[in-house]
Amino acid sequence: MPIKKILIANRGEIAVRIINTCRQLNILTVAVFSDADRHAKHVMMADEQCHLGSTDLADSYLNVDKIVQAAIDHQVDAVHPGYGFLSERPALAKALDKANIIFIGAPVEALELMGSKSAAKQTMLLADVPCVPGYQEDDQTPDVLADAARAIGFPVLIKAVAGGGGKGMKIVHQATDFASQLKSAQREAQNAFGDDQVILEKYITRPKHIEVQVFADQHGHVVHLFERDCSTQRRYQKVIEEAPAAGLSDATRTDMLNAAVKATQAINYVGAGTVEFIMDGDDSFYFMEMNTRLQVEHRVTEMITGVDLVAWQIAVAQGDPLPKKQTEIHDRGHAIQVRLYAEDPDNNYLPSTGLLEQVKLMQLEHSLVDSGVRASDSVTIHYDPMIAKLVVWAKNRNKCISKMLQVLDQSAVFGVKTNLAFLSRLLSTREFRKHQIYTNTLDNDELILAQEITPEVVAIYVHHLLHLNQTGEVWKQASGWHVQGTEPLLLELRFKGETLAYQISWEEGQYLINGTDHYWPQKEDICHIHRHQVQVIHQHLRYEFSLPDHEAKAVTSSANAILAPMPGKIIEVKVNPGDEVVTGQSLVVMEAMKMELELKAERDAVIKDIAYSENDQVRADDILVELE
Ligand code: ADP
């Protein structure tokens, strides 16, 4: 029976991504949501909506009963769990089965087996799939574990049997630390998963994380769709993923792809799965775990194979054979995905919550943006702080890196801190270009420090500032400003809690910064401005600073225009063209984000033009009032 209607038991970008494929396949969709997500993008996009409950996860996205009831009420044929949440929980699969609804995911037995790191490893060892040397027995007596650790040899990694997302993982460098680290891992595991059992593994010191996308149907066919390198991680969490893995020899690659297929066959798997391997410096690789669901990074596989993995999931779930045989699946070119997070790389990647005042995500040819949020949505503490996945494809890896840098350069988010600068910086490093990033590289490296402001950056900003306020002939207008006898402009920038001051002056139609010639911006130099926040892109690096006044004062004071500091509505226009106004006089009142902003004259002037009237909607940076 073909699936005609699907409930998506998830939120955010993955719910949106699944809805998009359903639309192409003419399948109706039902979105579920919590209180916090009432107006979320995925809810707006679906054909039908179902409110689950409060923002509490247990009352909404993790509530099996409510989700199954929603599926029954909306008469869906199937439920897609996305990733995270209930995607790997046998309870949802079982409950749906009882209700005669298809679960678009792995069989219950596979979920149970792979949900336990010890059972998974034991199964793989039996199937002759190489595993990291370690201890994965049931006996959890501290002395037995300590002996096992010594036998493995330090450093040793302690992992929670029920683990995921890097929780409950501890590296132990020497025998004397083992007991205390074990306790701490057990505590973390108990808290996170309600299960304190652990396994031990040899800690691989120069590890690469390489995983294979596999797919199996209900008729015993298993294929792989090549590998992904996900070694660029912070805190055991992936931030950049690519396909194929660079620098992998043909022989190793073939062995790994075969091992993944063997692992998949060994557990009679059905659906989309990922077999994760850890690779050592000498190219030996070991099974780490199998993820029994769609991965966040599945897009890079789609980019190089041209396969829509969600469409395949739906096909397999309704009993169709795999759409392609192994010999018909080819990889072409290279794909990279970055995860754009609302977080602060300078502060231990602490999630950054707040209102997304501006979200500009660039999409070029052969690139895509998966995002579950829009400007004016909020990043909250309740859910994952990922803002978007940016994915690009190109003929080869170097071109792919360049293209990703272009996408990042032209993207900007304001309102929360993001890892955009960190991502560009990472992609620009020699290590990344030479594919020498290991899963622990970012723990030690100083790749992440905020860029210091340089004279070039100031010049790009000043150039942009002048440009911003003009329409058409920038320099003629700009020098006109000089001719009127305006004093040199004092520009103050705030960076890392300090104020940097620059004097901008005019001489023979050119401007000088601190009395000297300045860098002349190139085409690739970009300036993103939102209210008092500035992000300058120079040589693909992102420099973030702010202006001292929170009311976009510096933007307006510099030139002959008053700009809307953010999108909003004009409430009152207090002046008319021809009026003489004095410094500090209120010109326009606008409403933005439920606040009233009074926009004032920053100098004595005559009103030349007023572009809007009361009740007009304006966009950020629209010119509201022109002065002369
Ligand atoms: P989780 O299920 O919590 O995500 P994984 O077993 O998938 O845990 O491991 C997460 C990450 O930890 C891997 O991507 C890798 O970076 C690192 N890791 C896992 N096992 C080892 C190991 N034996 N040696 C070194 N690093 C490891």
Boltz pocket constraint, residues with backbone or C-beta under 6 A from the ligand:
constraints:
  - pocket:
      binder: B
      contacts: [[A, 132], [A, 157], [A, 159], [A, 163], [A, 164], [A, 165], [A, 166], [A, 167], [A, 169], [A, 201], [A, 202], [A, 203], [A, 204], [A, 205], [A, 207], [A, 209], [A, 230], [A, 233], [A, 236], [A, 276], [A, 278], [A, 288], [A, 289], [A, 439], [A, 440]]
      max_distance: 6.0
